[in-house]
């Protein structure tokens, strides 16, 4: 495809681009309208009187100020059908933005600590994504994440709860408050997870220092780093990430919303690409951060002047970094190549 084609708008090109999303927290796709509906159904009191009032509260100063609202909102999720509604709504939106495959985080402890069983959570999510595959053709994989502000013992309990559903889970992850909760805290948990055959990923280098990225690689043996934008502060780490082809699942709108970068124009996405790193674009918590995956592509392209070649590369990197088997990856990459011709 000619880089200078004038007859196709950049927005149209981005919309049609086959995509994979590797960094999406399903609880972070809880739109205020659904939050209010579920709160009413389940008799849960929330602190806001309207969806507009909820959206007005989305003025975060840092990761923790977001998490406080995020965990409060998740209280409306109680029944299996609630998790189904949440996941199916995300899948419908993502598939409309040509997401061909999604690897979806969920936070079991957010729910089990309230008395909602692991089985309730994962069964609702699984049903929704199976229906999404039948209706939209979008494939998916599930990744339960351990909350790093809680104890390693709590994470181990969550891992035990996950084992009966092992066939539904591709990997385990690590998320929540990064500062003060380094990956080393969870080394034994991740060792146990790998022993049971799970892949591993971890949030690192968002608010935390580059050393957290190195710890995630050396102690947790992760296949992907979620965020990782602070890696550029350590040239040796950058070279390692490039050499070992460690994917970074970057979330531009999230990074700006949480103050990691002052504006999208200040984001280091282009520098990460220029360093030869395997970077993909993702939405993180789209209901809270102002957009789903297509919105992240559009905003990053406009702010940073990304070319069609760079946009294609971001999409290709996501397919390559996924936990799909090689044949499935090649099918999607071939679709991307046909689109680009």
Secondary structure by P-SEA (a helix, b strand, c coil): cccccccccaaaaaaacccccccccccccccaaaaaaaaaaaccccccccaaaaaaacccccaaaaaaaaaaaacccccaaaaaaaaaaaaaaaaaaccccccccccccccccccccaaaaaaaaaaaaaaaaaaccccbbbbbbccccccaaaaaaaaaaaccccccccccccccccccccccccaaaaaaaaaabbbbbbbccccccaaaaaaaaaccccccccccccccccaaaaaaaaaabbbbbccaaaaaaacccccccccaaaaaaaaccbbbbbbcccccccccaaaaaaaaaaaccccaaaaaaaaaaaaaaccccaaaaaaaaaaaaaaac
